[in-house]
C-alpha cells in the first residue's frame, strides 16, 4: 500500500524548508501541493494519489507542529500520512485501514495527552480515536455521539459538534462524555419552534475553549459562552446575506479580534463582526461555486478558500482583495495551509514578529507633514482680514503708556460702514442717483428706465 507519485514542472520546482504551501484534496482522491511563495505564480508542485470516486478525500489535517506531515482521510476508509520531503517530493505511509470516514472537517490531531491521537467523527455520529505512532497494532476506541453532524471543531481536548436538528454539544476527551449541551432559542412571534441547523462551528479564542461560534443553515450566527449560567446563545442575530446557506466558518486569532469569516453555498466569503452583528466586508472576487474549505495562514493575513467551483483563491484578509488563484480541475473537499512565510514580496515579518506589507510600511514610515509657512506679506493680509470682536476683547487698564497707543490706533482705524458717496445707475444721460442704503430692487430700476 506504500506508494508515492510526484509531478514536477519543467522548472524542477522543489519544496524547501522556508517555502509555504497550500495542500488541497478533491473528490476523486488526488492531493495537490501548491506553492504560494510568490504572488506572481502559484505552481502545482506535486500531486499524489490514484484517481477514483471511491477514494475521494473527505478530510485533511497536519500531524506535526512543523506542518510537514499531512494526514489524509479517504472515502474508502484508508488513512495515509504524507510527508513533504526536503529534497523535493511526497513520501506516503499507511496509517490505518477501515478507519471511520470523517465528515467534512471532522478529523483532528490531539496532543493534550502527550502522545498524538487521531479523532475521526463521521456524519452519523461515530467517533473513533487511535494513537498515531503505534499504527495498526494500536487498539481503537470508538464512541457513539448524537447525529447527524454537519459542523464540528476541536481544541485542547474538547470537541464541539452539531447538525440538522442537533443543537450544539461539547464532548470532553479526558472524561469521555458530553459535558455541555446547548438549548434552543425562544419561540418566535407565532409561538413556533425555531429550526436548528448547526452548519459550521469554530472556537473563538486559542487559549480558551469556552467561547464557540456557530453558523446555522438558516442565515444566523450564534455565539455560546460555557462560563455563563445559561445554555442559550449569548449572541444571536440574523446575517445580512440571506441568499446562500453557511457551509464553513474560520477565525484568525492574530488579525481579527471580534470577527469571523463565513463561506456559503453561493461562493461568497464574508467577514462578520459578532459583537456588532454586522457584515464588515466580503472577499472579491467570490468563488464560482459553493465554498467547502476555508483556512487561514497562522501568522499572516492570508486566507485560502475553495470548493465546488474547482478554483483555489487566496485573498488578503484585511483588504479583501485577491492575491492569486489557481485552477484545481476537480471539486475541492479539503485544504490546509502551512505556517511558513508566504508571498515574500508582499508581506514581511519585522523584528517584532509582526507582519508588514507595502501599504502599512508607508503609513508607519511617513512623517507628519509640516504646515506650509506663508510669506510675511500674506500673513499681514490674513491678520487684517480676520474679524475682530470688540465685545470679547479684554480691556486693559488705562496707563499713560498704552493710552497714547490706543488713541493712535483709533485715529488710523477706518470706518467699517460703506462711504456716503452716491452711485450712478445706468448711463450719464439718465442722471438718476440713488443712495446705496436705499437702492431699489431690479424691477423698479427697469420701470424707472421706461419712465425716463
C-alpha positions in Angstrom: 0.0 0.0 0.0 3.0 2.3 0.2 3.2 4.4 -2.9 4.2 7.9 -3.8 3.8 9.8 -7.0 5.1 13.3 -7.7 4.6 15.8 -10.5 7.5 18.1 -11.4 7.1 21.1 -13.8 9.7 22.0 -16.4 11.4 24.3 -13.9 12.0 21.4 -11.5 10.4 23.2 -8.5 11.4 21.8 -5.2 9.9 22.3 -1.7 12.3 24.0 0.7 12.0 24.3 4.4 11.1 28.0 4.2 8.6 27.7 1.4 4.9 27.9 2.2 2.4 25.6 0.5 -1.3 25.0 0.3 -2.4 21.4 0.1 -5.8 20.6 -1.4 -7.8 17.3 -1.6 -10.5 16.7 -4.1 -13.4 14.4 -4.7 -11.5 11.9 -6.9 -8.8 11.2 -4.3 -6.0 13.5 -5.6 -3.9 15.5 -3.2 -2.1 18.5 -4.8 0.6 20.7 -3.3 0.6 24.4 -4.5 3.5 26.7 -3.9 2.5 30.2 -2.6 6.0 31.6 -2.0 5.3 34.4 -4.5 2.1 36.1 -5.6 3.1 36.3 -9.2 2.8 32.5 -9.7 1.1 29.6 -7.9 2.6 26.5 -9.4 1.4 22.9 -8.8 4.5 21.3 -7.2 3.3 17.8 -6.5 0.3 15.5 -7.0 -0.3 12.3 -5.1 -3.0 9.6 -5.3 -4.8 7.3 -7.7 -7.9 8.9 -9.3 -11.2 7.3 -8.4 -14.5 8.3 -7.0 -14.3 5.7 -4.2 -11.0 7.2 -3.0 -12.3 10.8 -2.6 -10.6 12.9 0.1 -13.0 13.7 3.0 -10.7 15.5 5.5 -7.1 16.6 6.0 -5.0 17.9 8.9 -1.4 18.4 9.9 0.2 15.7 12.1 3.0 17.8 13.5 3.5 21.4 14.6 6.1 22.0 11.8 3.3 21.4 9.2 5.4 18.9 7.3 3.3 15.8 7.8 -0.3 15.6 6.5 -2.9 13.1 7.5 -5.3 12.3 4.6 -8.7 10.5 5.1 -10.3 8.9 2.1 -13.8 7.7 1.4 -12.7 4.0 1.3 -11.6 4.1 4.9 -7.8 4.4 4.3 -5.8 6.8 6.5 -2.5 7.9 4.9 0.3 10.1 6.2 2.1 12.3 3.6 5.5 13.9 4.4 6.9 16.8 2.5 10.5 15.8 1.8 13.2 18.4 1.8 14.7 17.0 -1.4 11.5 17.7 -3.3 8.9 15.0 -3.2 6.0 13.4 -1.3 6.5 10.3 0.8 3.4 8.4 1.8 2.9 5.8 4.6 -0.2 3.9 5.5 -1.6 4.7 9.0 -4.8 2.7 9.2 -7.3 0.8 7.1 -11.1 0.5 7.5 -11.0 3.7 9.5 -14.1 5.7 10.3 -14.8 8.0 7.4 -14.9 11.5 8.8 -17.3 14.2 7.8 -16.0 17.4 6.1 -13.5 18.9 8.5 -14.2 16.1 11.0 -10.6 14.9 11.6 -8.3 16.3 14.3 -5.0 15.7 16.0 -4.9 15.8 19.8 -1.7 16.4 21.7 -3.1 17.1 25.1 -2.4 13.6 26.4 1.3 13.7 25.4 1.2 11.3 22.5 -0.6 12.4 19.3 -4.0 10.9 18.8 -6.3 11.0 15.8 -10.0 11.9 16.2 -12.4 11.0 13.4 -16.0 12.0 13.6 -18.4 10.7 10.9 -21.7 12.2 9.7 -23.9 9.7 11.7 -22.0 10.5 15.0 -19.5 7.7 15.2 -16.2 8.9 16.8 -13.0 6.8 16.6 -9.8 7.6 18.5 -6.5 5.9 17.9 -2.8 6.5 18.6 -0.9 8.0 15.6 2.5 6.4 16.4 1.7 2.8 17.2 0.0 2.1 13.8 -2.2 -0.9 13.1 -1.4 -2.6 16.4 -3.0 0.1 18.5 -6.5 -0.7 19.8 -9.1 1.8 18.6 -11.5 3.5 20.9 -15.0 4.0 19.5 -17.8 6.2 20.8 -21.3 7.0 19.6 -22.4 10.6 19.7 -25.7 12.2 18.7 -26.1 12.7 14.9 -26.4 13.8 12.2 -23.3 16.0 12.3 -22.5 18.7 9.7 -20.3 21.1 11.7 -17.6 20.3 14.3 -14.4 21.8 15.8 -11.7 20.5 18.2 -9.4 22.4 20.5 -7.4 21.2 23.6 -9.4 18.2 24.5 -12.9 19.5 23.7 -14.9 18.5 20.7 -17.8 20.8 19.7 -20.3 19.4 17.2 -23.9 19.8 15.9 -26.0 19.3 12.9 -29.6 19.4 11.4 -32.0 19.4 14.4 -29.0 18.5 16.5 -28.1 21.5 18.7 -24.5 22.3 19.8 -22.8 19.8 22.2 -19.4 19.7 23.7 -17.6 16.4 24.3 -14.7 16.2 26.8 -11.9 13.9 25.6 -10.4 13.4 29.2 -13.8 12.5 30.8 -15.0 10.7 27.6 -18.5 12.2 27.9 -20.8 15.0 26.9 -20.0 17.9 29.3 -22.3 20.6 27.9 -25.5 20.8 25.8 -26.9 23.9 24.2 -30.5 25.0 24.4 -32.6 26.3 21.5 -33.6 30.0 21.4 -37.0 31.1 22.5 -40.0 30.6 20.2 -40.8 33.2 17.5 -43.6 35.7 17.5 -46.0 33.0 16.3 -45.0 30.9 19.3 -43.4 28.3 17.0 -40.2 26.5 17.5 -37.1 28.0 15.7 -35.5 25.3 13.5 -31.9 24.1 14.4 -29.1 23.6 11.9 -25.5 23.9 13.1 -23.8 24.0 9.7 -20.3 25.3 10.8 -18.5 25.5 14.2 -15.3 27.1 15.4 -13.6 28.2 18.7 -13.1 31.9 19.1 -10.0 32.0 21.2 -6.9 29.8 21.0 -6.3 29.8 24.8 -9.9 29.2 25.8 -12.5 26.5 24.9 -15.4 28.4 26.4 -16.4 30.6 23.5 -17.8 28.9 20.5 -19.3 30.4 17.3 -21.9 28.5 15.2 -23.1 29.4 11.7 -26.5 28.0 11.1 -28.1 26.8 7.9 -30.8 29.4 8.3 -28.6 32.5 8.0 -27.9 33.0 11.7 -24.7 33.4 13.7 -24.7 32.3 17.3 -22.1 32.7 20.0 -22.1 30.4 23.1 -20.2 31.0 26.3 -19.8 28.0 28.5 -18.8 30.1 31.5 -22.3 31.7 31.6 -25.1 30.1 33.5 -27.4 29.9 30.5 -27.4 27.3 27.8 -28.8 29.6 25.2 -26.5 31.7 22.9 -25.3 34.9 24.4 -25.2 36.5 20.9 -27.7 35.6 18.2 -28.6 37.6 15.1 -29.6 37.1 11.5 -27.0 37.6 8.8 -27.5 40.2 6.1 -26.6 37.6 3.4 -29.8 35.5 3.2 -29.3 34.0 -0.3 -26.8 31.2 0.5 -26.5 28.7 3.3 -23.5 28.8 5.6 -21.0 26.0 5.0 -17.7 27.0 6.6 -16.5 29.2 9.4 -13.0 30.3 10.4 -11.3 32.9 12.6 -7.8 34.4 12.5 -6.6 34.8 16.1 -4.0 37.4 15.3 -5.6 39.9 13.0 -9.3 39.5 13.9 -10.3 40.1 17.4 -14.1 40.1 17.1 -14.6 39.0 13.5 -15.1 35.6 11.8 -15.2 34.6 8.2 -18.1 32.6 6.8 -18.5 30.8 3.5 -21.8 30.0 1.9 -23.3 27.9 -0.9 -23.2 30.7 -3.4 -19.4 31.1 -3.2 -19.3 34.2 -1.0 -16.8 34.5 1.8 -17.7 37.5 4.1 -16.4 38.8 7.3 -18.9 39.3 10.2 -18.3 41.3 13.4 -20.2 39.2 16.0 -20.1 42.0 18.6 -21.9 44.5 16.4 -23.9 42.0 14.4 -23.0 43.4 11.0 -21.1 42.3 7.9 -17.9 44.3 7.6 -17.0 43.1 4.1 -16.6 40.2 1.7 -13.8 38.7 -0.4 -13.7 39.8 -4.0 -13.9 38.1 -6.4 -16.0 35.3 -4.9 -15.8 31.6 -5.6 -17.7 30.3 -8.7 -19.2 27.5 -6.6 -20.1 26.5 -3.1 -17.3 27.1 -0.5 -16.4 23.8 1.1 -12.9 24.6 2.6 -11.6 27.7 4.3 -8.2 28.1 6.0 -6.1 31.0 7.4 -2.3 31.3 7.5 -1.1 31.1 11.1 0.9 34.4 11.1 -0.1 36.4 8.0 -3.3 38.0 6.9 -3.9 35.5 4.1 -7.0 33.3 3.7 -7.4 30.3 1.2 -10.8 29.2 0.0 -12.0 26.6 -2.4 -15.0 24.4 -3.2 -17.2 23.1 -5.9 -16.1 25.8 -8.3 -12.7 23.9 -8.9 -10.7 27.0 -8.2 -8.3 27.9 -5.4 -8.4 31.6 -4.2 -6.0 33.3 -1.9 -7.1 36.7 -0.6 -5.7 39.3 1.8 -7.9 39.1 4.8 -7.6 42.8 5.7 -8.2 44.4 2.3 -10.4 41.5 1.0 -8.6 41.7 -2.4 -7.4 38.8 -4.5 -3.7 37.9 -4.3 -3.6 34.9 -6.6 -5.6 31.9 -7.8 -5.2 28.5 -9.3 -7.3 26.0 -11.3 -7.7 22.7 -9.5 -9.5 20.7 -12.3 -11.6 18.9 -9.7 -14.0 19.8 -6.9 -12.1 20.6 -3.7 -13.3 19.0 -0.4 -10.4 19.9 2.0 -7.4 22.1 2.2 -4.7 23.0 4.7 -2.2 26.0 4.9 1.4 25.6 6.1 2.9 28.0 8.5 6.0 29.1 6.6 6.0 32.7 5.3 4.1 33.1 2.1 4.1 35.8 -0.6 7.5 37.2 0.4 7.3 40.1 -2.0 4.0 41.3 -0.4 4.3 40.5 3.3 7.4 41.0 5.5 7.8 39.9 9.1 9.6 42.5 11.2 12.0 42.1 14.1 9.0 42.4 16.5 7.3 39.4 14.8 4.5 41.4 13.2 3.6 41.3 9.5 4.2 44.4 7.4 3.3 45.0 3.8 3.9 47.9 1.4 0.9 49.9 2.5 1.4 49.6 6.2 5.1 50.3 5.9 4.3 53.5 4.1 1.8 54.6 6.7 4.2 53.8 9.5 7.3 55.5 8.0 5.7 58.7 6.7 6.3 61.7 8.8 3.8 64.3 9.8 3.7 67.0 7.1 4.8 70.4 8.3 2.4 73.3 7.9 3.3 75.4 4.9 4.6 78.7 6.1 3.2 81.7 4.3 5.3 84.8 3.4 5.3 87.7 5.7 3.2 89.9 3.5 0.5 87.2 3.2 0.5 86.8 7.0 -0.1 90.5 7.4 -3.0 90.4 4.9 -4.5 87.4 6.6 -4.4 89.1 10.0 -6.0 92.3 8.6 -8.8 90.2 7.1 -9.6 88.4 10.4 -12.7 89.9 12.0 -12.3 91.4 15.5 -14.9 91.4 18.1 -14.7 94.4 20.4 -17.0 92.8 23.0 -14.9 89.8 23.6 -11.7 91.8 23.9 -10.3 92.2 27.4 -9.9 95.9 28.3 -6.5 96.8 29.6 -6.1 99.2 32.4 -5.6 102.7 31.4 -2.0 103.7 31.8 0.0 106.6 30.4 2.0 104.2 28.2 -0.9 102.5 26.4 -3.3 105.4 26.4 -1.4 107.2 23.7 -1.1 103.9 21.7 -4.9 103.3 21.8 -5.5 106.9 20.7 -3.2 106.4 17.7 -5.0 103.2 16.7 -8.4 104.9 16.8 -7.2 107.6 14.5 -5.9 105.1 12.0 -8.9 102.9 12.2 -11.1 103.1 9.1 -14.9 103.0 9.3 -16.3 99.6 8.6 -19.5 101.1 7.1 -19.8 102.0 3.4 -19.0 105.5 2.3 -21.7 108.1 1.6 -20.8 108.5 -2.0 -23.7 108.1 -4.3 -23.7 105.6 -7.0 -24.6 106.4 -10.6 -27.0 104.0 -12.2 -27.0 103.2 -16.0 -25.6 105.9 -18.4 -24.8 109.5 -17.7 -27.8 110.9 -19.7 -30.2 109.2 -17.2 -28.8 111.3 -14.3 -30.5 109.2 -11.7 -28.6 109.0 -8.5 -29.5 106.5 -5.7 -28.4 106.3 -2.2 -26.6 102.9 -1.6 -28.7 102.2 1.5 -32.0 102.9 -0.3 -31.2 101.1 -3.6 -34.5 99.9 -5.2 -34.9 96.4 -6.5 -34.1 95.5 -10.0 -37.8 95.6 -11.2 -38.1 99.1 -10.0 -34.9 100.1 -11.8 -36.4 98.8 -15.1 -39.6 100.8 -14.5 -37.6 103.9 -13.9 -35.7 103.4 -17.1 -39.0 103.0 -19.0 -40.4 106.2 -17.5 -37.4 108.2 -18.5 
